[in-house]
């Protein structure tokens, strides 16, 4: 194909992967917002993206930055001290294994991100290292440590047993 595909094709092709990564890193409550912010930023930058760029790695990098933004906002939110009013629980994200997402939330950040970007996002360790900073070997080690923890704590829920859609 000459040139880049329409942006809508990028969203359809890579949207589910970006959503899985956002949910794995942030949890299902904030995943939709991070997904939307990722594609909004990507849409603005897409005209300047080289035609031969790795679009998936580019999108996961943007999602990583949006996840950092969400994490910073979370840290600044006021923590309620009184009783929480009755609220409707958010609907689960259909494409996300919420048990796995919950297990991932208990991993240290580097391990959680390395597992999410490599196993759920499908990125090679070199791309994971570029996103997280550090070497491919460090990214591989963080992912391996994360998987080992998931196997110990949730043996039937480790990411390599979940079909990546």
C-alpha positions, 0 to 999 in steps of 0.5 A: 500500500502506498501511503498510510491507511486512514486513521479509522483503520488504525483505530479498528486494527489497534484499538483492542490492543490499546484497550487491553494495555490501558486496562492492564496498567490502569485497571478497568475504571480508567482504561476507557478514558486512557484509550480515548486520550491515546487515540485523540493524541494519536489522531493529532500526530498521525499526519506526521507519522512516517509511513513505515513506522511501527504503528502498534508500538507508537500507540502503546507508547502514547498509551503509556504516557496517558497512563502516567498522566492518569496515575498522576491525576489519581495521586492528586485526587482527594481521598474520601474519609466519610462513608462512600455513597451508593454508586453503580459499579462500572460495567466490565470491559467485555474484552478484558479479563477482569480477574487478570487485570486485578492480579496485574494491579498488585504487581509493581509498576515496572512488572505490570507495565512490562507484562502488559506491553509485552504479553497483552500489547504484543510488543517485543522487549526492545520496544518495551524497554524504549517505552519504560526506559532501560534495556531489553534485558531489564524489560524481559526480567521485569516481565519474567518476574511479573509472570512468575508472581502471577503464576504463584498468586493466580496460576490459572490467570497468567497472561500467556494463558489468555488469548490476545485478541 
